C-alpha cells in the first residue's frame, strides 16, 4: 500500500514537473481564468500594501508608548520639584498637571491605535492568508489538471492497440478526477475572494473611522471626544501598572 502511494506521488510529481517546465519554456498550453487570476493578483498586491500599513501602525504604537512613558516620568519630576521648590511651586505644579493630562490622553490614543493594529493584523494574517492558502491549492490543482490533460491529449493522438486503449481509459479517468478537483477549487476561490472583499470593506470602514476620530481628537486636545471614540468602538483600557508594552487590554 505504501509503495502504491509513493508510486502515485512520483508519477504525479513527474507529470506536474514536466507540465511546469513545458509552460515556462513556452512549449505547453496553460489553462487561464483571466478574471480570477486578475482578482488573485490584486489580492496579493492589496496584502502587500496592508502589510506596509500594519508595519507603520506598529511603529506608531511604539513611538506613542515611548512618548507616554516620557510624559509620565516628566510629570513625576515636575510634581516632585513642585514640593521641593517653594519659589516655583505653582509653575512646576501646573506643568505636572499638564503632563499628567497628556499622559492620560496618550494612553487613550494608544488604546485606539492598538485596536486598529490588532484588527488589521487579523485581516492581513488570518483572513487574507486563509484565502491565499485556498489560492495555492487552486494553483496546484490547475497545474495537475493541465498535466493530466496534456497526458490525455498525447495518448489520444497515439496508436489504438489494446494496451493503448487501456492506458487511454485510465488517463481519461485520472483527467476527469483532476478536472473536478480543479473546478471545485476554482469555485471555492471565487467565493472566498467575494466574501473577503466584502469583509475587508466592512472592517476597514470601521477601523479607518476609529483611527481618524482618535488621532483628530488627540491632537486637538479634545479629551471628551477621545474617550467617546473608545466607547463607540467598545475599547477598554487596563489599569496602570500592567506589563509592557502598554496598559491596553488586547482586543
N, C-alpha and C positions, 0 to 999 in steps of 0.2 A: 504493500500500500504506500509506504514511504517512497519507494522507488518510483512508483507511478506519479506521485505528487511532484517529486523532483524532476522527473522526465517532462511532465506537462509544463512546469515552470521554465525549464530550459528551452523547450520548443517555443513557448510564448515569448520569452526574453529574446530569443534569436529572431523571431518574426518582427517583433517591435523594434529591435535594434536595426534590422535590415530596412524597415519602413522609414525609421527616423533618418538614417543616413541617406536613403533614397530621396527623401524630401529636402534635406539640406543641400544635396548636390544637384537638385532640380530635375531628378530623373523620375520621381514618383509623384502621383497626384495626392492631394490632401483635401479632405472634406472641410469646407469652411462655412460656418454660420456667421456671416458678416455682421449682422445686427447684434448677435450675442457676444461675439468677440470684441466688438467696439465697446459694449457695456462693461465687459470684463476689464479691458484696458483702462477705461475711465475709473472703475473702482480702484484699481491698483494705483493710479495717479492720485485719486482722492485720498487714499490711505496714506500715501507718502506725504501729502500736504497736511493732513490732520496730525500725523506723527510729528511734523515740524511744529505745529501749533501746540501740541502736548508738551514737547520739549521746552518751548519758550514759556509756557504757562507754569511748568515746574520750576524753571529758573526764576520766574517772577515770585513764586511762592517762597523760594529760598531767600531771595532778597528782602521780601516783606518780613519774613520771620526775623532776619538779622536786624532790620530796622526797628521792629517792635522790641526786640531784646535790648537794643541800644537805648531806645527811648525809656524803657523801664529802668535801666541802670542809671541813666541821666536824671530821671525823675527822683530816684532814691538819693542820688548825690546832692541834688538841689534841696531836697527835704532835710537832709542831714545838715547841710550848711545853713539852712534857714534857722535851725535850732541853735547853731553854734556861732552865728554872726548877727548879733542884735542890730547892728547898724544897717544890715542888708536883709533883715528877716523878711520884710514884705516882698522885696524883689525876688529873692530866692523862692519864697513861698508861692507866688503866682506862676513862676516858671516850673516849679514842681507840679502844680496842678495842671498846667498846660501839657506837660509831658505825660502825665497820668491819663488825661483825656485822649491824647493822640495814641497812646499805647492801647487803650480800650478800643478805640476805633480801628486801629490796626489789627487787633485780634478778631474783630468782627469781619473786617475785609478778608482776612485770612480764611475765615470760615467759608465765605462765599467762593473764594478762589480755589480752595481745596475741594469744595464740592464740584466746581467746574472741572478741575483736573480729574477727579475720580470718574465723573460721568463721561468725559472724552476718552479716558483710558479704557473704560468698559466698551464704548462704541468702537474704538480702534482695535483693541487687542482681544476682544471677545466676539462682538457682533460681526465686524468686518472680517476678522480672521476665520470665524466659523464659515462664512460664505466662501472665502478663498480656499478653504480646505475642500469644500464641495467642488469648487472650480478645478482644483488639482486632480480630483478623482475623475471629473468630466474630461479633462485634457488627456489623462491616461487612457480612459475608455475610448476617446476619439482616435488615439494612436493605435490601439488594439483593433478597433473597428476597421480602420484603413488597412492595417497589416493583414487581417483575415480577408478583407475584400480583395486586396491585391492578390493574395494567395488563391482565392477562388477564381478570379479572372484568369490567372495564369493556367490553372488546371483546366478551365473551360475551353481554352484555346489549344489544349494538347490532344493526343490521340484518345480514342474512346474504347480501349480494350477493357476486359473485365476488372482488372486491377485499378485502372484509371477511374472507372465508374464508381467503384467502391470509395476511392480517395475523394472523388468529387462529392459524393453524398456526405461524407464525413466533413469535408470542408464547408459544404452548404450549411450543415447543422451548426458548426462552430461559428460561421459567419453570422447566422441568424441570432445566435446567443449573444454575440458581441454587439450586434446591431441593436438588440433590445436593451442591453445594458447602456449603450451609448445614448439612445433616445430617452431613456428614463432619466439619466443624469443630466442631459441637456434640458429636460423639462424641470428638473429639480433646481438647476442653476438659475433658470429664467424666473422661477417663483421666488427663490431666495433673493435674487437681485431686486425684484419688485418690492418685496417686504422690507429689505434693507434700506432702500431709498425712502420709503415711507417712514420708517423708524428713524432714520438719520435726520430727516426734516423735522420730525416731532421733537427729538432730543435736542437738536441744535437750536431750534426756535426758543425753547425753554432756557437752555444754557447761555445763549448769547444775550438774551434779555436779562438774565441774572447778572452776568458779567458786566454788562453796560450799566445797569442800575447801581450795582455795588461800587464800581470804580467811580462813577459820576458822583455818587453821594459822598464817598470818602474824600475825594479831592475838593469837593465843595464845602467840606466840613459839616455836612448835614447828618448829625448823629442819629436823629429820629428816622430819617429816610433810610439810612444804612441798616438800622435794626429792623425796620419794617420789611426791607428786602429779604433778610434772613427768615423772617416769619412767613413771608409769602411763599418761600420755597422750602419751608419746614426744615431749616438747617439749625442744628443745635451745637452749642459750644461746650467744651469741657471746662471745668473749673480750673483756676490757676494752680500750678504745681504738677500738672500731668507731664508725662515723659515727652522728650523731644520726638519729632521735630516741631510740634506745635501743641497748642492747647485745644485742638479741634477734634471733635468727635468724627471718626471716619464715617462717611456715608456709603 
